[in-house]
Amino acid sequence: MSAKIVNGKKYELVAPDGGWGYMVCIGAVLNTMTITAFVACFGMIYNNLFIELDMDSTSITLLQGVGASCIAISGIFTAPLLKFLSLRQLGLITAALFNIGQFMAVFAKSKIVFFISIGVLQSTGNGMIFNLSCTAINNYFVKKRLLAVSFTHAFVGIFGLFSPQFVKWSLETYGLRGTMLLISGFSLQNILGMMLMQPVEWHMKMVKVPMDKEDEKKLLASEEKPLMSEGDMNIKKSSIVENNVNTEENVEDQKSSVIKAVVFSILDVSLFKTFVLSNACVGMSLVVFVENAFSMLLPQALYAMGCNEDDVAFSLSLSAMGDLATRFFFIFTSSWLLKIGSHEIYVIGLVLSFIARIGMLWSVNKLVMVIFIAIMGVSRCSIATLVQVVIADAVEPEKFSSAMGLFLLLFGFFNLVVGPIVGAIRDLTDSYSTAFYILTSCMGIVILFWTIELIYKKNKHKRQQNEDALKV
């Protein structure tokens, strides 16, 4: 939000909270569908390719780590690149990169080619597409942000509901390579999605606000004062001469300043004190890693239990149905949920997810296990949908892209470091349950620390209110 004075009247430029913002939501739907619609089916799609390329759990989790690292690097570079390119220009470049990687994977005959296409090219585009889509929605919506995010993810969830059945049909009809080619063609829609991302400056609303005395004084001063007086000109000339004399002395200082400027342009250092060490960054990035790793290993675990493709597709569809139902619930209750708080809702979703995972691991009956998988879909909605809302509530609007980049950076770190460890433990123990217990324990730790943080902040707020009341 910025203020300006026009014809002696003060106006503030505010986000449209609608208008073209709804077209941006459609663009975000197209973009998000290409990067998330088939995530739950990853193991189902590439199961035969993993066997063909002789990829064990360690190789798969390493692929996930490489991909997450590229997502992290691309995410952290999004904010600096937006200083040189518009959001739409950068979006079209990254969409092209994503589609090149997806198309290359169709012809992968070795681990190296598969890692480069899916792990590097596609994931690099993935990170920037996600960051740019979230940034665009964050720019266009403030009061209706949760509604816009829920709307976007609900339509993505609709396709996610049918994607397991689509993958099953495609694998039976066209085989592995044909299915990969269809998904590659489907991904081209993100180019259209990025074309809809018009700059928010084109659609900002001018809202008239009362002008205070300070603004009136500034307005009068700007009308009376010349742009530059003769004295200022003389001072400027003398400073130029002085700068020329001291140029050689400041060469080393300038070099160090350039290095600092490059680092500061990539990383917003101010966020390290307020955002990076919070659960909204560290905790949430760990939880999203756990969710992705669990989703990637779940189909293979079901296959290992003796489930056929029909059983796996049904389980994943049921999970997607629970996810979709929750997304529509968020749409209709967004105004009420705002009163609770995005962080509180996120923790509630984590608790539900933790209970569902423990229930699934302790189940011996397949029907009960499928029910818990459906509940995991409900909790996955809050884990995936509320990421950008939680980050937006934790930082200033102008720092959102940088904060999202830092979140993706930590997400990549957990994938690169923790992912292969979990995969290696799975291979050594020959047990998916052990890997799932480790991942679920990580989620339990985040729930504990985030709950403590929320209680501390709530008590601190109450103490502050009591102190203010005593002062009055």
C-alpha positions as CSV (number, residue, x, y, z in Angstrom):
1,M,0.0,0.0,0.0
2,S,1.4,3.4,-1.0
3,A,0.1,7.0,-0.7
4,K,0.3,9.8,-3.2
5,I,-1.1,13.3,-3.5
6,V,-3.0,14.3,-6.7
7,N,-4.6,17.7,-7.2
8,G,-4.2,18.5,-3.5
9,K,-6.0,15.3,-2.4
10,K,-4.3,12.3,-0.8
11,Y,-4.9,8.8,-2.3
12,E,-3.7,5.4,-1.3
13,L,-3.0,2.6,-3.9
14,V,-4.5,-0.6,-2.6
15,A,-4.7,-4.2,-3.9
16,P,-7.8,-4.7,-6.0
17,D,-9.0,-7.7,-4.0
18,G,-10.9,-8.9,-7.1
19,G,-11.2,-7.7,-10.7
20,W,-8.4,-9.0,-12.7
21,G,-7.2,-10.8,-9.6
22,Y,-9.7,-13.5,-10.4
23,M,-8.0,-14.0,-13.8
24,V,-4.8,-14.3,-11.9
25,C,-6.4,-17.0,-9.8
26,I,-7.2,-18.9,-13.0
27,G,-3.6,-18.5,-14.1
28,A,-2.5,-19.8,-10.7
29,V,-4.8,-22.8,-11.1
30,L,-3.3,-23.6,-14.5
31,N,0.2,-23.2,-13.1
32,T,-0.4,-25.1,-9.9
33,M,-2.1,-28.0,-11.7
34,T,1.0,-28.6,-13.8
35,I,3.3,-28.8,-10.7
36,T,1.1,-30.6,-8.1
37,A,-1.7,-32.5,-9.9
38,F,0.4,-35.6,-10.4
39,V,2.5,-35.4,-7.2
40,A,0.4,-38.0,-5.4
41,C,0.7,-40.3,-8.5
42,F,4.5,-39.9,-8.8
43,G,5.2,-43.4,-7.6
44,M,2.4,-44.8,-9.6
45,I,3.5,-43.1,-12.8
46,Y,7.2,-43.9,-12.6
47,N,7.1,-47.3,-10.8
48,N,8.0,-49.3,-13.9
49,L,10.6,-46.7,-14.9
50,F,12.2,-47.0,-11.4
51,I,12.5,-50.8,-12.0
52,E,13.8,-50.3,-15.6
53,L,16.5,-47.8,-14.4
54,D,17.3,-50.0,-11.3
55,M,16.4,-47.2,-8.9
56,D,16.0,-48.2,-5.2
57,S,14.5,-46.1,-2.4
58,T,17.9,-44.4,-1.8
59,S,18.0,-43.3,-5.5
60,I,14.4,-42.1,-5.4
61,T,14.9,-40.1,-2.3
62,L,18.1,-38.7,-3.8
63,L,16.1,-37.7,-6.8
64,Q,13.6,-36.0,-4.5
65,G,16.6,-34.2,-2.8
66,V,18.1,-33.0,-6.0
67,G,14.7,-31.8,-7.2
68,A,14.0,-30.0,-3.9
69,S,17.4,-28.4,-4.0
70,C,16.8,-27.0,-7.5
71,I,13.3,-25.8,-6.3
72,A,15.0,-24.1,-3.4
73,I,17.7,-22.4,-5.5
74,S,15.2,-21.2,-8.1
75,G,12.9,-20.1,-5.3
76,I,15.5,-18.0,-3.6
77,F,16.6,-16.4,-6.9
78,T,13.0,-15.4,-7.8
79,A,13.0,-12.1,-5.8
80,P,16.4,-10.8,-7.2
81,L,15.4,-11.7,-10.8
82,L,12.1,-9.8,-10.4
83,K,14.2,-6.7,-10.1
84,F,15.3,-7.1,-13.8
85,L,12.3,-8.9,-15.3
86,S,8.6,-8.5,-14.9
87,L,6.7,-11.3,-13.2
88,R,5.1,-12.4,-16.5
89,Q,8.5,-12.4,-18.4
90,L,10.2,-14.5,-15.7
91,G,7.1,-16.7,-15.6
92,L,7.2,-17.5,-19.3
93,I,10.9,-18.4,-19.1
94,T,10.4,-20.7,-16.2
95,A,7.3,-22.3,-17.8
96,A,9.5,-23.1,-20.9
97,L,12.2,-24.6,-18.6
98,F,9.6,-26.8,-16.8
99,N,8.2,-28.1,-20.1
100,I,11.6,-28.9,-21.5
101,G,12.4,-31.0,-18.5
102,Q,9.0,-32.8,-18.6
103,F,9.4,-33.6,-22.3
104,M,13.0,-34.8,-21.9
105,A,11.9,-37.3,-19.3
106,V,9.8,-39.1,-21.9
107,F,13.0,-40.3,-23.6
108,A,15.0,-41.0,-20.4
109,K,16.9,-44.3,-20.7
110,S,19.4,-43.7,-17.9
111,K,19.4,-42.3,-14.4
112,I,21.5,-39.3,-15.4
113,V,19.0,-38.2,-18.1
114,F,16.1,-38.7,-15.7
115,F,17.8,-36.8,-12.9
116,I,18.6,-33.9,-15.2
117,S,15.1,-33.7,-16.8
118,I,13.0,-34.2,-13.7
119,G,15.4,-33.4,-10.9
120,V,17.1,-30.3,-12.4
121,L,15.2,-28.7,-15.3
122,Q,11.6,-29.4,-14.2
123,S,12.3,-28.7,-10.6
124,T,14.0,-25.4,-11.3
125,G,10.9,-24.3,-13.2
126,N,8.7,-25.7,-10.5
127,G,10.3,-23.6,-7.8
128,M,9.9,-20.3,-9.7
129,I,6.4,-21.1,-11.0
130,F,5.2,-21.8,-7.4
131,N,6.9,-18.7,-6.0
132,L,5.6,-16.4,-8.8
133,S,2.0,-17.8,-8.6
134,C,1.9,-17.2,-4.8
135,T,3.4,-13.8,-5.2
136,A,0.9,-12.8,-7.8
137,I,-2.1,-13.8,-5.6
138,N,-0.5,-12.1,-2.6
139,N,-0.1,-8.9,-4.6
140,Y,-3.7,-8.9,-5.8
141,F,-5.5,-10.0,-2.6
142,V,-5.3,-8.8,1.0
143,K,-8.7,-9.1,2.7
144,K,-9.8,-11.9,0.4
145,R,-6.4,-13.7,0.4
146,L,-7.6,-16.9,2.1
147,L,-10.6,-17.0,-0.2
148,A,-8.4,-16.6,-3.3
149,V,-6.0,-19.2,-2.2
150,S,-8.7,-21.7,-1.3
151,F,-10.5,-21.1,-4.6
152,T,-7.2,-21.7,-6.5
153,H,-6.4,-24.9,-4.6
154,A,-10.0,-26.2,-4.8
155,F,-9.9,-26.3,-8.6
156,V,-6.5,-27.9,-8.5
157,G,-8.0,-30.4,-6.1
158,I,-10.8,-31.3,-8.5
159,F,-8.3,-32.5,-11.0
160,G,-6.3,-34.2,-8.3
161,L,-9.4,-36.2,-7.5
162,F,-9.4,-37.8,-11.0
163,S,-5.6,-37.8,-11.6
164,P,-5.0,-41.3,-10.1
165,Q,-7.8,-42.8,-12.3
166,F,-6.5,-40.9,-15.3
167,V,-3.0,-42.3,-14.7
168,K,-4.3,-45.8,-14.2
169,W,-6.3,-45.6,-17.5
170,S,-3.4,-44.0,-19.4
171,L,-0.8,-46.6,-18.2
172,E,-3.1,-49.4,-19.3
173,T,-3.9,-47.8,-22.6
174,Y,-0.7,-46.1,-23.7
175,G,1.9,-47.5,-21.4
176,L,4.6,-45.7,-19.4
177,R,6.1,-43.5,-22.2
178,G,2.7,-42.6,-23.6
179,T,1.5,-41.5,-20.2
180,M,4.6,-39.4,-19.7
181,L,4.0,-37.8,-23.1
182,L,0.4,-37.0,-22.2
183,I,1.5,-35.4,-19.0
184,S,4.1,-33.4,-20.9
185,G,1.4,-32.0,-23.2
186,F,-0.9,-31.3,-20.3
187,S,1.9,-29.2,-18.7
188,L,2.0,-26.7,-21.6
189,Q,-1.0,-25.0,-20.0
190,N,1.3,-23.2,-17.6
191,I,2.4,-20.9,-20.5
192,L,-1.2,-19.6,-20.7
193,G,-1.3,-19.4,-16.9
194,M,1.8,-17.1,-16.9
195,M,0.3,-14.9,-19.7
196,L,-2.5,-14.1,-17.3
197,M,-0.2,-12.7,-14.7
198,Q,-0.5,-9.0,-15.4
199,P,1.4,-6.5,-13.2
200,V,-0.7,-5.6,-10.2
201,E,0.2,-1.9,-10.8
202,W,-2.2,-1.9,-13.8
203,H,-5.1,-2.7,-11.6
204,M,-4.4,-1.0,-8.2
205,K,-7.3,0.9,-6.7
206,M,-7.0,4.6,-5.7
207,V,-8.8,5.1,-2.4
208,K,-9.2,8.7,-1.1
209,V,-7.9,9.2,2.5
210,P,-8.0,12.3,4.7
211,M,-4.9,14.5,4.5
212,D,-3.3,15.4,7.8
213,K,-1.4,18.6,8.6
214,E,2.0,17.1,7.9
215,D,0.9,16.2,4.3
216,E,-0.4,19.7,3.7
217,K,2.9,21.2,4.8
218,K,4.9,18.9,2.5
219,L,2.6,19.8,-0.4
220,L,3.1,23.5,0.2
221,A,6.8,23.1,0.5
222,S,7.1,21.1,-2.7
223,E,5.2,23.8,-4.6
224,E,7.3,26.7,-3.2
225,K,10.8,25.1,-3.1
226,P,12.8,25.0,-6.4
227,L,14.2,21.7,-7.5
228,M,17.9,22.7,-6.8
229,S,19.2,26.0,-5.5
230,E,22.5,27.6,-6.6
231,G,24.1,26.7,-3.2
232,D,23.1,23.0,-3.8
233,M,24.7,23.1,-7.2
234,N,28.0,24.4,-5.7
235,I,27.9,21.7,-3.0
236,K,27.3,19.0,-5.6
237,K,30.2,20.3,-7.8
238,S,32.6,20.3,-4.8
239,S,31.5,16.8,-3.8
240,I,32.2,15.5,-7.3
241,V,35.7,16.9,-7.1
242,E,36.2,15.3,-3.7
243,N,34.9,12.0,-4.9
244,N,37.4,12.0,-7.8
245,V,40.3,12.6,-5.4
246,N,39.3,9.8,-3.0
247,T,38.4,7.2,-5.8
248,E,41.6,5.2,-5.5
249,E,41.4,5.0,-1.7
250,N,37.9,3.6,-1.8
251,V,38.5,0.8,-4.4
252,E,38.8,-2.0,-1.8
253,D,35.8,-0.7,0.1
254,Q,33.8,-0.7,-3.1
255,K,34.8,-4.3,-3.8
256,S,33.6,-5.5,-0.4
257,S,30.5,-3.3,-0.8
258,V,29.7,-5.0,-4.2
259,I,30.0,-8.5,-2.6
260,K,27.7,-7.4,0.2
261,A,25.3,-5.9,-2.3
262,V,25.2,-9.1,-4.3
263,V,24.5,-11.2,-1.1
264,F,21.9,-8.8,0.2
265,S,20.2,-8.8,-3.3
266,I,19.8,-12.6,-3.1
267,L,19.0,-12.9,0.6
268,D,16.9,-10.5,2.6
269,V,19.0,-10.4,5.7
270,S,16.3,-8.7,7.8
271,L,14.2,-11.9,7.5
272,F,16.9,-14.0,9.3
273,K,16.1,-12.3,12.6
274,T,12.3,-12.4,12.3
275,F,11.2,-15.2,9.9
276,V,13.9,-17.8,9.3
277,L,14.1,-19.0,12.9
278,S,10.3,-19.2,13.3
279,N,8.1,-22.2,12.9
280,A,6.5,-20.5,9.9
281,C,9.7,-21.0,8.0
282,V,11.7,-23.9,9.6
283,G,8.7,-25.9,10.9
284,M,6.6,-25.5,7.8
285,S,9.4,-26.4,5.4
286,L,10.1,-29.6,7.4
287,V,6.4,-30.5,7.4
288,V,6.0,-29.9,3.7
289,F,9.1,-32.1,3.2
290,V,7.5,-34.8,5.3
291,E,4.2,-34.6,3.4
292,N,5.9,-34.9,0.0
293,A,8.2,-37.8,1.1
294,F,5.2,-39.6,2.6
295,S,3.1,-39.1,-0.6
296,M,6.0,-40.3,-2.8
297,L,6.6,-43.5,-0.7
298,L,3.0,-44.3,0.0
299,P,2.1,-45.9,-3.4
300,Q,5.2,-48.1,-3.3
301,A,4.3,-49.1,0.2
302,L,0.9,-50.1,-0.9
303,Y,2.3,-52.1,-3.8
304,A,4.7,-53.8,-1.4
305,M,1.7,-54.8,0.8
306,G,0.2,-56.7,-2.2
307,C,-2.2,-54.0,-3.5
308,N,-2.8,-53.9,-7.2
309,E,-3.2,-50.8,-9.3
310,D,-6.9,-50.6,-8.7
311,D,-6.4,-50.6,-4.9
312,V,-3.7,-47.9,-5.1
313,A,-5.7,-45.7,-7.5
314,F,-8.8,-46.0,-5.2
315,S,-6.8,-45.1,-2.1
316,L,-5.1,-42.1,-3.7
317,S,-8.5,-41.0,-5.1
318,L,-10.1,-41.2,-1.7
319,S,-7.2,-39.1,-0.2
320,A,-7.7,-36.6,-3.0
321,M,-11.5,-36.5,-2.2
322,G,-10.8,-35.6,1.4
323,D,-8.3,-33.0,0.2
324,L,-10.9,-31.5,-2.2
325,A,-13.7,-31.4,0.4
326,T,-11.5,-29.5,2.8
327,R,-10.5,-27.0,0.1
328,F,-14.2,-26.2,-0.6
329,F,-14.7,-26.0,3.2
330,F,-12.0,-23.3,3.3
331,I,-13.8,-21.3,0.5
332,F,-17.1,-21.2,2.3
333,T,-15.7,-20.5,5.8
334,S,-12.7,-18.2,4.9
335,S,-14.1,-15.2,6.6
336,W,-14.7,-17.2,9.8
337,L,-11.4,-18.9,9.7
338,L,-9.6,-15.6,9.5
339,K,-10.7,-14.9,13.0
340,I,-9.0,-18.0,14.3
341,G,-5.7,-17.2,12.5
342,S,-3.8,-19.0,9.8
343,H,-1.0,-20.3,12.1
344,E,-3.6,-21.8,14.5
345,I,-5.4,-23.5,11.6
346,Y,-2.2,-24.9,10.3
347,V,-1.3,-26.5,13.6
348,I,-4.8,-28.0,13.8
349,G,-4.2,-29.5,10.4
350,L,-0.8,-30.9,11.5
351,V,-2.4,-32.6,14.6
352,L,-5.0,-34.2,12.4
353,S,-2.3,-35.3,9.9
354,F,-0.2,-36.8,12.8
355,I,-3.2,-38.8,14.2
356,A,-4.1,-40.1,10.7
357,R,-0.5,-41.3,10.0
358,I,-0.2,-43.0,13.4
359,G,-3.7,-44.6,12.8
360,M,-2.6,-45.8,9.3
361,L,0.6,-47.3,10.7
362,W,-1.2,-49.1,13.5
363,S,-3.9,-50.5,11.2
364,V,-4.0,-54.2,10.3
365,N,-7.2,-54.0,8.4
366,K,-7.0,-52.6,4.8
367,L,-10.4,-50.8,5.1
368,V,-9.4,-49.0,8.2
369,M,-6.1,-48.1,6.6
370,V,-7.9,-46.6,3.6
371,I,-10.0,-44.5,5.9
372,F,-6.9,-43.0,7.6
373,I,-5.4,-42.3,4.1
374,A,-8.6,-40.3,3.3
375,I,-8.2,-38.4,6.6
376,M,-4.6,-37.7,5.5
377,G,-6.0,-36.1,2.4
378,V,-8.1,-33.8,4.6
379,S,-5.0,-32.7,6.6
380,R,-2.9,-32.4,3.4
381,C,-5.2,-29.6,2.3
382,S,-4.2,-27.4,5.2
383,I,-0.5,-28.3,4.9
384,A,-0.4,-27.4,1.2
385,T,-3.0,-24.7,0.8
386,L,-2.1,-22.5,3.8
387,V,1.6,-22.2,3.1
388,Q,1.4,-18.9,1.3
389,V,-1.2,-17.5,3.7
390,V,1.0,-18.4,6.7
391,I,4.0,-16.8,5.1
392,A,2.0,-13.7,4.1
393,D,0.8,-13.2,7.7
394,A,4.4,-13.6,9.0
395,V,6.1,-11.0,6.8
396,E,5.5,-7.6,5.1
397,P,4.0,-7.7,1.6
398,E,7.1,-6.4,-0.1
399,K,9.2,-9.2,1.5
400,F,6.8,-12.0,0.5
401,S,8.9,-13.3,-2.5
402,S,12.1,-13.3,-0.4
403,A,10.4,-15.1,2.4
404,M,8.9,-17.7,0.1
405,G,12.4,-18.2,-1.4
406,L,13.8,-18.8,2.1
407,F,11.1,-21.3,2.8
408,L,11.9,-23.2,-0.4
409,L,15.6,-23.0,0.4
410,L,15.0,-24.8,3.8
411,F,12.6,-27.2,2.1
412,G,15.3,-28.1,-0.4
413,F,17.8,-28.5,2.5
414,F,15.6,-31.0,4.3
415,N,15.0,-33.0,1.1
416,L,18.7,-33.1,0.2
417,V,19.9,-34.0,3.7
418,V,17.0,-35.9,5.4
419,G,15.5,-37.4,2.3
420,P,18.4,-39.8,1.4
421,I,18.8,-40.8,5.1
422,V,15.1,-41.8,5.3
423,G,15.5,-43.7,2.0
424,A,18.6,-45.5,3.1
425,I,16.9,-46.5,6.4
426,R,14.0,-47.9,4.3
427,D,16.4,-50.0,2.2
428,L,18.5,-51.2,5.2
429,T,15.5,-52.2,7.2
430,D,13.4,-53.3,4.2
431,S,10.5,-51.7,5.9
432,Y,8.3,-48.7,4.8
433,S,6.8,-48.5,8.3
434,T,10.2,-47.5,9.8
435,A,10.6,-44.7,7.2
436,F,7.0,-43.6,7.9
437,Y,7.6,-43.5,11.7
438,I,10.6,-41.3,11.2
439,L,8.7,-38.9,9.0
440,T,5.8,-38.8,11.4
441,S,8.1,-38.1,14.3
442,C,9.5,-35.1,12.5
443,M,5.9,-33.8,12.2
444,G,5.3,-34.4,15.9
445,I,8.3,-32.3,16.8
446,V,7.1,-29.4,14.7
447,I,3.6,-29.6,16.4
448,L,5.2,-29.5,19.8
449,F,7.4,-26.4,19.1
450,W,4.8,-24.6,17.1
451,T,2.2,-25.1,19.9
452,I,4.7,-23.7,22.4
453,E,5.3,-20.7,20.2
454,L,1.6,-19.9,19.8
455,I,1.0,-20.2,23.6
456,Y,4.0,-17.9,24.3
457,K,2.8,-15.3,21.8
458,K,-0.7,-15.4,23.1
459,N,0.4,-14.9,26.7
460,K,2.8,-12.2,25.6
461,H,-0.1,-10.4,23.9
462,K,-2.2,-10.6,27.0
463,R,0.6,-9.3,29.2
464,Q,1.1,-6.4,26.8
465,Q,-2.7,-5.6,26.9
466,N,-2.6,-5.6,30.7
467,E,0.5,-3.3,30.8
468,D,-1.2,-0.9,28.4
469,A,-4.4,-0.9,30.5
470,L,-2.3,-0.1,33.7
471,K,-0.6,2.8,31.9
472,V,-4.0,4.3,31.0
